[in-house]
Amino acid sequence: MTGEDIEVLEPSEDEVTIWAPEPTGSDEILNQGVEQWIASVEFESTEDVPIPETLVDQVIGQETGSVVIRKAAEQRRHMLMIGDPGTGKSMLAKSMTELLPRDVLEDVLVYPNEDDENEPRIRCVPASRGERIVKLQREAIRQQHERSQKMLLIAFAAIGFLLIIATLQTGDIITLLFGGFLLMFGYMFIRGRLGASDESRIPKLLIKHDASEMPPFVDATATLSGSLLGDVRHDPFQSGGMETSAHDRVEPGAIHRAHKGVLYID
């Protein structure tokens, strides 16, 4: 077969379809080209140039990208952007936070697990409620701790009173001194243990949001696995009453801080 027998078909312009939706909206800046708009506007300085209210409309030269970013925010989808530095990728990604709903933000609480302390329990609540839950829990534990302290003090005071009566009857001062030392040591030890156990039941507020704030934008570029996916801090004091509860050692990652928002990786 010779080269004359081969017919090369060139694609026509009608057969090539490039998806490039036109920008929509009533904003005059979006409905005409940049050069035409500049020629039609008279201004003395940049202060006279009208700036769109939303960040997505402030990106110049990425009309197609702005349409796609709006659709991705509406459908809560991932988006892959490829382009040279300075073409507006990070600005478009950050603009998604203005397009996402604010009433879906959540606070994340970490609770101790009584069945397995190495697997804390996670609870999500509406934004701004997490801090209130922690305060209420802390106040309830404080009141319970005060009641326990009073009962403990009364019990040890009664034991001390009986010890004094026994010493007066026997006249053994050494027994009084030794018993008083043991009584004081036991009171301080039990009091410390009760306080530590009460504090360990308070949940940790892992992610905190305000009901009126914007959805989060977290730049996780060049982060390590622990910073991206979260981690559990090491506890050097793992026994002897000095250990830190597992739920207090949980650290959020970028993927958790960007929950209901935008996680950007360049």
C-alpha positions in Angstrom: 0.0 0.0 0.0 1.4 3.3 -1.0 1.0 6.7 0.5 -1.4 7.7 -2.3 -3.9 5.0 -1.1 -4.1 6.4 2.4 -6.8 9.1 2.9 -6.2 11.4 5.8 -9.3 12.9 7.3 -8.9 16.3 8.9 -11.4 17.1 11.7 -13.6 19.9 10.8 -14.6 22.7 13.2 -18.2 21.4 13.3 -17.0 18.0 14.6 -14.9 19.4 17.5 -16.9 20.4 20.6 -15.2 22.2 23.4 -17.3 22.5 26.6 -17.0 26.1 27.6 -20.2 27.4 29.0 -20.8 31.1 28.9 -21.0 32.9 32.2 -24.4 33.7 33.4 -25.8 36.5 35.5 -26.7 40.1 35.3 -23.4 41.5 36.2 -22.1 43.6 33.4 -18.5 42.6 34.2 -19.3 39.0 33.4 -21.3 39.6 30.3 -18.6 41.2 28.2 -14.9 40.7 27.6 -12.3 42.4 29.7 -10.9 44.6 27.0 -14.3 45.8 25.8 -15.3 46.5 29.4 -12.1 48.5 30.1 -12.7 50.6 26.9 -16.3 51.4 28.0 -15.5 52.5 31.5 -13.9 55.8 32.4 -12.1 56.0 35.7 -9.3 58.1 37.2 -7.8 55.5 39.5 -8.4 51.8 40.5 -10.6 53.0 43.3 -13.3 53.9 40.8 -13.3 50.4 39.3 -16.4 48.4 40.4 -15.5 45.1 42.1 -18.0 42.2 42.2 -19.1 41.2 45.7 -18.4 37.5 45.4 -14.8 36.2 45.2 -15.7 33.9 42.3 -16.6 36.9 40.1 -13.4 38.7 40.9 -11.3 36.0 39.1 -10.4 37.5 35.7 -10.0 35.3 32.6 -11.5 32.1 34.2 -15.2 32.4 33.2 -15.4 28.7 32.4 -13.7 27.8 35.7 -16.1 30.0 37.7 -19.1 28.2 36.2 -17.6 24.8 37.1 -16.7 26.0 40.6 -20.3 27.1 41.1 -21.6 23.8 40.0 -19.1 21.9 42.1 -20.2 23.9 45.2 -23.8 23.3 44.5 -23.4 19.5 44.1 -20.7 19.2 46.8 -18.2 17.6 44.5 -14.5 17.4 44.2 -12.7 19.5 41.7 -9.4 19.0 39.9 -7.8 22.2 38.5 -4.7 22.1 36.2 -2.9 25.3 35.3 0.2 27.4 35.5 0.9 29.4 38.8 -1.0 32.6 39.0 -3.9 31.6 36.9 -6.4 31.7 39.7 -6.7 28.1 40.9 -6.4 28.8 44.7 -8.6 31.9 44.4 -11.3 29.9 42.7 -11.0 27.2 45.3 -11.3 29.7 48.1 -14.3 31.2 46.4 -16.2 28.0 47.0 -16.5 28.9 50.7 -18.8 31.8 49.7 -21.0 29.4 47.7 -21.4 26.6 50.3 -24.2 26.7 52.9 -23.3 28.0 56.4 -26.1 26.3 58.3 -24.6 22.9 57.9 -21.4 23.5 59.8 -20.8 21.1 62.7 -18.8 21.0 65.9 -16.9 17.8 66.6 -16.7 16.4 70.2 -14.5 13.5 71.4 -15.8 11.4 74.3 -14.1 8.7 76.4 -15.1 5.2 75.6 -15.8 3.2 78.7 -15.7 -0.1 76.8 -12.4 0.6 75.1 -10.4 3.7 76.2 -8.2 3.4 73.1 -11.2 4.0 70.8 -12.8 7.3 71.8 -16.3 8.1 70.6 -17.0 10.9 68.2 -20.1 13.1 68.2 -21.1 15.8 65.7 -23.4 18.6 66.8 -24.6 21.9 65.0 -22.1 24.7 65.0 -21.6 26.7 68.3 -23.2 24.0 70.4 -20.0 22.1 71.1 -18.6 24.7 73.5 -21.9 24.9 75.3 -22.0 21.2 75.8 -18.5 21.2 77.2 -19.4 24.0 79.7 -22.5 22.2 80.9 -20.6 19.0 81.3 -17.8 20.7 83.2 -20.3 22.5 85.5 -22.2 19.3 86.2 -18.9 17.5 87.1 -17.8 20.4 89.2 -21.0 20.3 91.3 -20.7 16.5 91.6 -17.1 16.9 92.6 -18.0 19.4 95.4 -20.6 17.0 96.8 -18.1 14.1 96.7 -15.5 16.3 98.5 -17.9 17.2 101.2 -18.9 13.6 101.8 -15.3 12.6 101.8 -14.3 15.3 104.3 -17.2 14.3 106.6 -16.2 10.7 106.5 -12.5 11.3 107.3 -13.5 13.9 110.0 -15.6 11.2 111.7 -12.7 8.7 111.5 -10.4 11.3 113.0 -12.9 12.0 115.8 -13.1 8.3 116.6 -9.3 8.2 116.6 -9.0 11.0 119.1 -11.6 9.3 121.4 -9.6 6.1 121.2 -6.4 7.9 122.0 -8.0 9.6 125.1 -9.1 6.2 126.4 -5.8 4.5 125.8 -3.4 7.4 126.3 -1.3 6.2 123.4 0.0 9.4 121.7 2.1 7.4 119.1 -1.1 5.8 117.8 -2.7 9.2 117.4 0.2 10.6 115.5 0.6 7.6 113.2 -3.2 7.3 112.7 -3.4 11.0 111.9 -0.6 10.8 109.4 -2.3 7.8 107.6 -5.6 9.6 107.7 -4.3 12.8 106.1 -2.4 10.8 103.5 -5.4 8.7 102.6 -7.6 11.9 102.3 -5.2 13.6 100.0 -4.8 10.5 97.8 -8.5 9.8 97.5 -9.3 13.4 96.8 -6.7 13.6 94.0 -8.0 10.4 92.4 -11.6 11.6 92.5 -10.6 14.9 90.8 -8.6 13.2 88.1 -11.4 10.7 87.3 -14.0 13.5 87.1 -11.8 15.6 84.7 -11.3 12.6 82.4 -15.1 12.4 81.7 -15.2 15.9 80.1 -15.4 15.7 76.3 -12.8 17.4 74.2 -14.0 20.0 71.6 -12.0 18.8 68.6 -13.6 21.1 65.9 -15.2 24.4 66.8 -17.3 26.7 64.6 -19.5 29.7 65.0 -23.0 29.6 63.6 -22.4 32.8 61.6 -18.9 32.1 60.2 -18.0 31.1 56.7 -17.3 27.5 55.8 -13.7 26.7 56.4 -11.0 26.9 53.7 -8.0 24.7 54.7 -4.8 24.8 52.6 -3.2 21.3 53.1 -0.4 21.7 50.6 2.7 19.7 51.5 1.3 18.4 54.8 2.4 15.1 56.3 0.0 12.3 56.9 -0.5 13.2 60.6 -1.3 16.8 59.7 -3.6 15.7 56.9 -5.5 12.8 58.5 -5.1 13.6 62.2 -3.2 11.9 64.9 -3.2 10.7 68.6 -0.4 12.2 70.7 1.9 9.9 72.6 1.5 9.8 76.3 4.8 9.4 78.2 2.9 8.7 81.5 0.8 5.7 80.6 0.1 4.4 84.1 0.3 5.3 87.8 -2.6 7.8 87.7 -0.6 10.3 85.7 -1.8 9.2 82.2 -3.8 11.4 79.9 -7.1 10.1 78.6 -7.0 8.9 75.0 -9.8 11.2 73.9 -7.8 14.2 75.2 -4.8 13.2 73.0 -6.8 13.2 69.7 -5.6 15.9 67.3 -7.6 16.9 64.3 -6.2 16.8 60.8 -6.7 19.2 57.9 -9.4 16.9 56.5 -11.3 17.3 59.8 -10.9 21.0 60.0 -12.2 21.3 56.4 -15.3 19.4 57.2 -18.3 21.0 55.4 -15.9 23.4 53.8 -13.0 23.3 51.3 -9.8 21.2 51.5 -7.3 22.6 49.1 -4.1 20.7 48.1 -1.8 22.2 45.6 
